[in-house]
């Protein structure tokens, strides 16, 4: 593998494994050995399903506005905000009227996100 294969661009809209999480939510997933990045695009006012997984997750709001629903609380986030979600904590996102784009970082990588498919992959 060429070193160039290890470089990507947030705005290119290409590369990674494409997955539809829910209506209005898509992601491109880039998996490494010990961490995984997921670039999630959320349509205006769209919302994901509340879910939990054992992996730790960090998120960064790249564009737009959203409500982070985490552990039973709703927290407004804006561009540049970032957060940590410990493993096992129920969570989701609801985009604002202009939509949102989020960079999620998982450690360790989520096994269900290593294959094409749809949905969040967990209950």
N, C-alpha and C positions, 0 to 999 in steps of 0.2 A: 504494500500500500504506500502510495506517495504521501509525503507530509502535507501536500496541498489538500488531500482528502480529509485532513483533520481541521480544516478552516471552514467557517460558515459565516453567514451574514443574517442578522435579525430581520432585515427588511427585504431579503430576496424572495421570500415565499417559496423557496425550493429546498430540497434536501430533507433529510430526516424521514421518519416514518409517520405518515399522515394517519390521524385517527379522529373520528367524529365522536365526541364525548356525549353530546346531547343536542337537541335541536338548537341551532345558533351557536354552538361551541365546537370548535375544531382545534387540533393541536398538531404540531410537528415535534417529534420526539427524537432526541439525540442521546444515545446510550453509550456510556463508557464502562470501564471495569468496576469503578467504585461510586460513580455518581451518574445522574441522568438529568438532562435538561428537557423541558417541555415548554414550547412557545404556544400559549393558548390565545386564540382570538375569540372574543365573545361579542355577539351581535348586540345592538342597542336593546337594553332592558331584558336580555336573555338571562337565564339562571340555570346553573347546574343542579344536579341531584346531590343532596347531602349524603356524604359517604365518608368512610374512614379506611385507613390502610396502616400496616405496621411501620412503614418507612417514614423517617423524618422528612419534612418538606419545608422548603423556604420559598417564598414568592416575592416578586417585585412587580409593581404596577408600572408598565412601560408607557402606556398611553391610555387616555380616557379617564373614567371614574368608575367606581364600583363600591359595592357593599361586600365586605368579607364576613361571611357567617362562619363562626368558629366556636366550638364548645358552647353552643347555645346563645352566644352574643352576636350582635350585628355591629360591625365597625366600618365606618366610611373610610375609604382609602382614595388617595389621589396620586397622580403621576409622581414617581420617585419613592413612594412609600414601600416598605418591605416588611415581611413578617415571617415568623417561624410557626410551624404547626407540628407539634410532637406526634409521633406515631400513635395511632389509636384514637385521635381526637376527631370527632365528626366536623365536617367543614364543606363549604361550597362558596361560589361567588355569584353575585348578581350585578350585571353591568348597568351603568348609568345610561342616560338617553343618547350619548354619542358612542356607546360601546366601550370595549376595553381590550387591552392586550397585556398579558401577564407572562412573565418568565418564572416557571416553577423549577426548582432544583430538588431532586430526590436523592437520598442516601440511606441505604444502598439503592441501586436501581430497582424499579418495580418490575417484577417478572412479566406481569400481564401487559406491560407497555413495550415489551421487546418484540411483539408481533402485531401485525395489522389487525384491525378489528374496530369495534365501536363500543361506546360506553366507558364507564369509569373502571370497570373490571372488579369492583369490590362491592360489598353490601354496606 
